[in-house]
């Protein structure tokens, strides 16, 4: 199996904060939640309520994927 060099990170930063596309993830979750909720409701109160719920579910799903991948990385 070929060994690849680690990605080049900014000096002195933890890997999670050195990669810039992680910074866009919260914005994407909010936008996706609002757009999805706005397609189902016409008034602001139900849109925001459903967007909050959907954002929590999306965040939990992504967090579960991160945990599974982290555990698999530890086991290999």
PyMOL commands that set and color helices and strands:
alter all, ss='L'
color gray80, all
select helices_A, chain A and resi 15-18+20-22+25-38+44-75
alter helices_A, ss='H'
color red, helices_A
deselect
rebuild
show_as cartoon
